Protein backbone atom coordinates (compact mmCIF):
# COMPACT_ATOMS: atom_id res chain seq x y z
CA UNK A 1 0.00 0.00 0.00
CA UNK A 2 1.27 3.46 -0.93
CA UNK A 3 0.75 6.39 1.45
CA UNK A 4 -1.34 9.27 0.09
CA UNK A 5 -3.49 11.89 1.79
CA UNK A 6 -6.53 11.92 -0.51
CA UNK A 7 -6.62 8.37 -1.84
CA UNK A 8 -5.65 4.92 -0.66
CA UNK A 9 -4.11 2.40 -3.02
CA UNK A 10 -3.43 -1.29 -2.75
CA UNK A 11 -2.38 -4.14 -5.07
CA UNK A 12 -3.72 -7.66 -4.61
CA UNK A 13 -3.71 -10.60 -7.02
CA UNK A 14 -2.91 -8.47 -10.05
CA UNK A 15 -5.53 -5.82 -9.25
CA UNK A 16 -4.65 -2.27 -8.28
CA UNK A 17 -7.40 -0.47 -6.36
CA UNK A 18 -7.59 3.29 -5.90
CA UNK A 19 -10.10 4.44 -3.30
CA UNK A 20 -10.95 8.12 -2.93
CA UNK A 21 -10.44 9.07 0.70
CA UNK A 22 -12.10 12.43 1.31
CA UNK A 23 -15.32 11.17 2.85
CA UNK A 24 -15.64 14.32 4.96
CA UNK A 25 -15.96 16.18 1.62
CA UNK A 26 -18.00 13.44 -0.07
CA UNK A 27 -14.86 12.50 -2.02
CA UNK A 28 -15.05 15.84 -3.83
CA UNK A 29 -12.33 16.53 -6.37
CA UNK A 30 -9.37 18.65 -5.42
CA UNK A 31 -6.10 19.29 -7.19
CA UNK A 32 -4.42 17.06 -4.65
CA UNK A 33 -6.81 14.13 -5.13
CA UNK A 34 -6.58 14.26 -8.90
CA UNK A 35 -2.79 14.55 -8.77
CA UNK A 36 -2.47 11.59 -6.42
CA UNK A 37 -4.80 9.50 -8.60
CA UNK A 38 -2.73 10.38 -11.67
CA UNK A 39 0.54 9.65 -9.87
CA UNK A 40 -0.69 6.22 -8.79
CA UNK A 41 -2.00 5.36 -12.26
CA UNK A 42 1.34 6.37 -13.74
CA UNK A 43 3.18 4.21 -11.21
CA UNK A 44 1.09 1.17 -12.11
CA UNK A 45 1.13 1.65 -15.88
CA UNK A 46 4.30 -0.44 -16.33
CA UNK A 47 4.13 -2.39 -13.09
CA UNK A 48 4.01 -6.10 -13.90
CA UNK A 49 2.19 -6.77 -10.62
CA UNK A 50 -0.88 -4.85 -11.87
CA UNK A 51 -3.05 -6.06 -14.76
CA UNK A 52 -6.20 -4.03 -14.11
CA UNK A 53 -7.24 -1.07 -11.98
CA UNK A 54 -10.39 -0.45 -9.95
CA UNK A 55 -11.35 3.11 -9.02
CA UNK A 56 -13.90 3.62 -6.27
CA UNK A 57 -15.07 5.80 -3.44
CA UNK A 58 -16.47 2.88 -1.51
CA UNK A 59 -20.03 1.66 -1.21
CA UNK A 60 -21.80 4.92 -0.33
CA UNK A 61 -20.12 7.86 -2.09
CA UNK A 62 -18.18 7.60 -5.34
CA UNK A 63 -17.42 11.28 -5.89
CA UNK A 64 -19.59 14.39 -5.49
CA UNK A 65 -17.68 16.34 -8.14
CA UNK A 66 -15.57 19.46 -7.83
CA UNK A 67 -15.00 20.63 -4.27
CA UNK A 68 -17.26 23.67 -3.88
CA UNK A 69 -14.76 25.37 -1.57
CA UNK A 70 -12.21 25.22 -4.35
CA UNK A 71 -14.66 26.35 -7.01
CA UNK A 72 -16.02 29.28 -5.02
CA UNK A 73 -12.49 30.52 -4.31
CA UNK A 74 -10.99 30.15 -7.80
CA UNK A 75 -8.38 32.68 -8.84
CA UNK A 76 -6.80 32.87 -12.27
CA UNK A 77 -3.87 30.88 -10.92
CA UNK A 78 -5.82 28.16 -9.09
CA UNK A 79 -8.25 27.77 -11.98
CA UNK A 80 -5.34 27.13 -14.34
CA UNK A 81 -3.77 24.64 -11.92
CA UNK A 82 -7.07 22.77 -11.56
CA UNK A 83 -7.56 22.68 -15.33
CA UNK A 84 -4.10 21.17 -15.74
CA UNK A 85 -4.87 18.57 -13.05
CA UNK A 86 -8.13 17.68 -14.83
CA UNK A 87 -6.43 17.36 -18.19
CA UNK A 88 -3.77 15.10 -16.74
CA UNK A 89 -6.17 12.91 -14.75
CA UNK A 90 -8.79 12.44 -17.44
CA UNK A 91 -6.17 12.10 -20.16
CA UNK A 92 -4.39 9.43 -18.15
CA UNK A 93 -7.62 7.45 -17.79
CA UNK A 94 -8.62 7.97 -21.42
CA UNK A 95 -5.36 6.61 -22.77
CA UNK A 96 -4.40 4.20 -19.99
CA UNK A 97 -2.60 1.09 -21.19
CA UNK A 98 -4.38 -1.30 -18.81
CA UNK A 99 -8.10 -1.98 -18.25
CA UNK A 100 -9.82 0.30 -15.74
CA UNK A 101 -13.07 -0.31 -13.87
CA UNK A 102 -15.17 2.19 -11.93
CA UNK A 103 -16.99 0.72 -8.93
CA UNK A 104 -19.69 3.29 -8.30
CA UNK A 105 -21.58 3.29 -5.02
CA UNK A 106 -23.72 6.32 -4.20
CA UNK A 107 -23.40 9.68 -5.99
CA UNK A 108 -21.16 10.05 -9.04
CA UNK A 109 -21.77 13.67 -9.92
CA UNK A 110 -20.04 16.25 -12.09
CA UNK A 111 -16.36 15.40 -12.22
CA UNK A 112 -17.10 12.18 -10.38
CA UNK A 113 -19.36 11.11 -13.22
CA UNK A 114 -16.58 12.13 -15.61
CA UNK A 115 -14.10 9.84 -13.84
CA UNK A 116 -16.51 6.92 -14.24
CA UNK A 117 -17.11 7.77 -17.90
CA UNK A 118 -13.37 7.89 -18.64
CA UNK A 119 -12.85 4.35 -17.33
CA UNK A 120 -13.26 1.30 -19.55
CA UNK A 121 -15.99 -0.45 -17.58
CA UNK A 122 -18.50 0.86 -15.03
CA UNK A 123 -20.22 -1.24 -12.37
CA UNK A 124 -22.88 0.58 -10.40
CA UNK A 125 -24.49 -0.23 -7.08
CA UNK A 126 -28.26 -0.07 -6.70
CA UNK A 127 -27.73 3.12 -4.68
CA UNK A 128 -25.69 4.84 -7.42
CA UNK A 129 -26.76 8.21 -8.81
CA UNK A 130 -25.26 9.85 -11.88
CA UNK A 131 -25.48 13.34 -13.30
CA UNK A 132 -23.94 16.68 -14.13
CA UNK A 133 -25.46 19.18 -11.68
CA UNK A 134 -22.94 21.83 -12.74
CA UNK A 135 -25.00 22.29 -15.89
CA UNK A 136 -27.69 23.94 -13.76
CA UNK A 137 -25.15 26.71 -13.09
CA UNK A 138 -24.14 27.16 -16.73
CA UNK A 139 -21.01 24.99 -16.60
CA UNK A 140 -20.12 22.25 -19.08
CA UNK A 141 -19.34 18.52 -18.85
CA UNK A 142 -17.07 16.29 -20.90
CA UNK A 143 -19.47 15.36 -23.70
CA UNK A 144 -17.23 13.39 -26.05
CA UNK A 145 -16.57 10.25 -23.97
CA UNK A 146 -20.16 10.22 -22.71
CA UNK A 147 -21.86 10.09 -26.08
CA UNK A 148 -19.59 7.28 -27.22
CA UNK A 149 -20.95 5.22 -24.33
CA UNK A 150 -24.66 6.09 -24.26
CA UNK A 151 -25.22 7.52 -27.75
CA UNK A 152 -25.90 11.08 -28.84
CA UNK A 153 -29.51 11.38 -27.75
CA UNK A 154 -29.00 10.08 -24.22
CA UNK A 155 -25.85 12.19 -23.84
CA UNK A 156 -27.83 15.26 -24.88
CA UNK A 157 -30.54 14.44 -22.35
CA UNK A 158 -27.98 14.26 -19.55
CA UNK A 159 -25.89 17.25 -20.55
CA UNK A 160 -28.61 19.65 -21.69
CA UNK A 161 -30.72 19.19 -18.56
CA UNK A 162 -28.25 18.46 -15.78
CA UNK A 163 -30.84 16.07 -14.36
CA UNK A 164 -29.71 13.08 -12.31
CA UNK A 165 -30.50 9.44 -13.07
CA UNK A 166 -30.58 6.41 -10.83
CA UNK A 167 -28.75 3.13 -11.29
CA UNK A 168 -31.55 1.39 -13.15
CA UNK A 169 -31.77 4.17 -15.73
CA UNK A 170 -27.98 4.22 -16.00
CA UNK A 171 -28.05 0.50 -16.76
CA UNK A 172 -30.85 0.93 -19.29
CA UNK A 173 -28.98 3.54 -21.33
CA UNK A 174 -25.62 1.76 -21.03
CA UNK A 175 -23.90 4.24 -18.74
CA UNK A 176 -23.09 1.34 -16.43
CA UNK A 177 -22.30 -2.15 -17.68
CA UNK A 178 -23.42 -4.14 -14.64
CA UNK A 179 -25.67 -3.49 -11.66
CA UNK A 180 -24.51 -4.74 -8.26
CA UNK A 181 -26.58 -5.15 -5.10
CA UNK A 182 -26.07 -2.34 -2.61
CA UNK A 183 -22.95 -2.97 -0.58
CA UNK A 184 -21.35 -5.30 -3.13
CA UNK A 185 -20.14 -3.03 -5.92
CA UNK A 186 -16.48 -2.97 -4.86
CA UNK A 187 -16.43 -6.76 -4.51
CA UNK A 188 -18.01 -7.25 -7.95
CA UNK A 189 -15.60 -4.82 -9.59
CA UNK A 190 -12.67 -6.49 -7.85
CA UNK A 191 -13.84 -9.93 -9.01
CA UNK A 192 -14.05 -8.68 -12.59
CA UNK A 193 -10.61 -7.09 -12.35
CA UNK A 194 -9.23 -10.35 -10.96
CA UNK A 195 -10.74 -12.20 -13.92
CA UNK A 196 -8.94 -9.79 -16.24
CA UNK A 197 -5.72 -10.23 -14.26
CA UNK A 198 -6.10 -13.98 -14.71
CA UNK A 199 -5.48 -13.52 -18.43
CA UNK A 200 -1.99 -12.19 -17.50
CA UNK A 201 -0.72 -8.62 -17.59
CA UNK A 202 0.55 -9.08 -21.13
CA UNK A 203 -2.85 -10.15 -22.44
CA UNK A 204 -4.60 -7.36 -20.54
CA UNK A 205 -2.26 -4.78 -22.09
CA UNK A 206 -2.60 -6.27 -25.59
CA UNK A 207 -6.39 -6.28 -25.44
CA UNK A 208 -6.50 -2.76 -24.03
CA UNK A 209 -4.26 -1.59 -26.86
CA UNK A 210 -6.70 -3.12 -29.33
CA UNK A 211 -9.63 -1.46 -27.60
CA UNK A 212 -7.85 1.90 -27.80
CA UNK A 213 -6.83 1.54 -31.44
CA UNK A 214 -9.58 -0.28 -33.33
CA UNK A 215 -12.46 2.18 -32.77
CA UNK A 216 -10.53 4.86 -34.63
CA UNK A 217 -9.99 2.69 -37.72
CA UNK A 218 -12.24 2.00 -40.67
CA UNK A 219 -13.59 -1.60 -40.78
CA UNK A 220 -11.02 -2.94 -43.25
CA UNK A 221 -8.10 -1.33 -41.42
CA UNK A 222 -9.42 -2.67 -38.12
CA UNK A 223 -9.67 -6.17 -39.61
CA UNK A 224 -6.08 -5.98 -40.82
CA UNK A 225 -4.78 -4.55 -37.54
CA UNK A 226 -6.57 -7.14 -35.40
CA UNK A 227 -5.43 -10.00 -37.63
CA UNK A 228 -1.82 -8.84 -37.36
CA UNK A 229 -2.21 -8.48 -33.59
CA UNK A 230 -3.44 -12.08 -33.36
CA UNK A 231 -0.63 -13.33 -35.60
CA UNK A 232 1.89 -11.49 -33.42
CA UNK A 233 0.86 -13.18 -30.17
CA UNK A 234 -0.11 -16.69 -31.31
CA UNK A 235 3.48 -17.93 -31.48
CA UNK A 236 4.62 -16.60 -28.10
CA UNK A 237 5.90 -19.48 -25.93
CA UNK A 238 3.89 -18.46 -22.86
CA UNK A 239 0.66 -18.37 -24.87
CA UNK A 240 1.44 -21.69 -26.56
CA UNK A 241 2.05 -23.14 -23.11
CA UNK A 242 -1.25 -21.81 -21.77
CA UNK A 243 -3.14 -23.26 -24.74
CA UNK A 244 -1.47 -26.65 -24.34
CA UNK A 245 -2.24 -26.64 -20.62
CA UNK A 246 -5.90 -25.96 -21.37
CA UNK A 247 -6.03 -28.79 -23.91
CA UNK A 248 -4.45 -31.18 -21.40
CA UNK A 249 -7.04 -30.31 -18.79
CA UNK A 250 -9.85 -30.96 -21.29
CA UNK A 251 -8.41 -34.32 -22.32
CA UNK A 252 -7.94 -35.37 -18.72
CA UNK A 253 -11.53 -34.72 -17.67
N, C-alpha and C positions, 0 to 999 in steps of 0.2 A: 504494500500500500504506500502511495506517495502522499506526502503531507502538503495540503493546500488549505486555504482559508475559506474558500467559497464553494468548493466541490470536494467530494471524496472520490478516490479511484482505487480500484482493486482489480487484480488479474487472477482468474481461476479457471483451470481446464480450458485454456485457449480463448477465454472470453474476458475482454476488458470492460469494466463497468464504470461509468462516470455518473455520479449522483450529485445533483445540485444540492447545496447545503446552506441555503439562506432561508430556512423555514420561517424565521421571524419576519422576513420580508416577502413571504409567499414565493420564495425562489426567484424573485424579480431579477432582471438582468442588470448587471453593472459592468463597467469596464473590466473590473477585476475578475468577475465570474467568467466573462467571455474570454478573457486572456488566458485564464487557467484552463478552461476547457480546450482552447486551441493548443496550448502548450502540451497538454496531456495527449491529445489526438496526434500531434506531431511526434511525440515521443514513442507512441505505439505504431506509427505508420510502417516502420521497418523493423519492428520488434517481432522476432520469430515465435515468441510466446503468446502473441495475440493474433487470432484469426478474424475475430468479429468484435464489434463494440456495441454495447448497450448504453443509451443515454436515458436518464430518468430523474424524476424529482421525488420518487417514492410512490406510495399508493394513494396519497390524498391531494398532493399539489405538484403538478409537473412544473409549470412556470407561469407566473402571472403577467409576464411581459416586462417592458422597460420599467425600471425603478422610478416611481413618480417623483421621489426626492431629487433624483438626478435630472429628470426631464424638466422639472419646474425651476431648477437652478442652472440650466445650461448657459454657458458663455460661448463666445465664438471658439475659444480654445477647447473647452470640454466637449462641445458638440463635434468638433473635428476629430478629437481623440476617440469619442464613442463611435463615430462613423467608421473610423479605421478599424476599431475592434470588431464591429459588425461585419465589415467586409472580409476581415481575416477569418472570423469564426464561421460565417456562412459559406465562404469560399472554400474553407478547409473541408467542411461537411460535403459540399456539392461535388468536390473533386477528390474525395477521400479514396485511397486505394484498397480499402478493405470494407466489407459490408458493415453497415450501421443500422441499428434498430432503436426506435424510440419506444419506450415503455411509458405510456401516458396514463397516469392516474390523476383524477381531478382536473382543475382548470389548466388548459394550454392556450393562453391568450396572447395576442399581439406577437411580440418577438418569441414567446414560448411556442406559439403555433408555428411560427417560421422555423424554429429549430426542428420541430417534428417533421415539417414538410421537407426540409433539406436532408433528412435521413433517407435511407433506402426503403425501410420497412417500418410501418407504424402499427403497434398493438395498443389498443385502447381499453381501459377498464370501463365497466358499466357506469362508473361515476364521472367519466371524462366529459369535459366541455371544451369546445373549440370555438375560436372566433377572433375577430380583429376589432376590438372595441375602439382602437385609436381612430378608426375611420369616422366615428361619431364626432371627433374633434377636428376633422379635416386632414388628418394624416394619411399616409399611404402604407400599404403592405408590400410584401414581395409577391407579385402576381405570377411571374413566369414559372417558378417551380410548381405553384399551386395548380395552375390550369393544366399542366402536363399530367397531374395526378387525377384530378376530378373532372376535367373537361372545361371548356370555355364557359358554358352556361352556368354550371355550378360555381365556378370560380367568380364569375360576375355577381352571382347572388350573394356570395360571402363578402366580397370586397366592395360592392356598391353599397350594401346595407350596413355592414358592421354588426349584423345580428349574430348571435351565438347559436350553435347547434349542439345537441347532445350526442352521446356515443352511438346510439342506434342510427341517427341520421348520418353521422360521419361514416358509419359502416355502409349504409345504403349508397352513398355517393362515391365511396371508394377512398375517402380521406384516411380511414384506417383500414388495415388489411385483415385484422382479426380482432374479435371482441372477447375480452377476458372477464371472468367474474370479478366483482369488486374484491380487492385485497390480493389478487393473484396475478396482476399484470406484470410485475417485475419477474416473478417466477416463470411465467409463460415466455416472456421475452428472453430470459436467460436460457431457457430450454431450447428455444429456437437458435439462439446464438451458439449454444453448445453443439447443436446439430450441424450448423455451418462449420464450426471448428473441427468437427469430426471428419470433414472432407479433406483436412490439412490446410495449413496456412497458404501453401502454394496454390492449391485449387481455389481457395477463397479469393485470393488476389487475382488469379486468372479470370475467374468468372465475373469479378467486379470490374476488371478492365473491359471485358466484353460488354457488360451492361453500361459502362460509361461511353464506349465507342460506337456500338452498333446503332443506337437510336439516331445518331447524326448522319448515318450513311443511307444512300438509296438502297432499295432492296437487293439489287444485283451486287453492289459493292459489299453490302452486309453479308450476303451469301459467301462471297469470295473470302472476306476477312474471317468469318467464322469457320469456314472449311480449313483455311490455313492455320488458324488457332488450334483446331482439333488435330491436324496433322503434326503440328509442332509438339504437342504434349503426348501423343499416343505412344511414342517410342521411349519415353523416359523410363528408366529402370524402376523407379519407385512406383510409377503408375502400373507398369507391367506386373510388378510384384503384387500390388493390391488387387489387380484383376485376377491373377492366378490364385491368390488366396481366396477370393470370393468363389471362384469356380470349384476349388477344392472343398470348401464348406458345403456347396450345393451337392457335389457328388457324394459327400460323406453323410448326408442326411438319410 
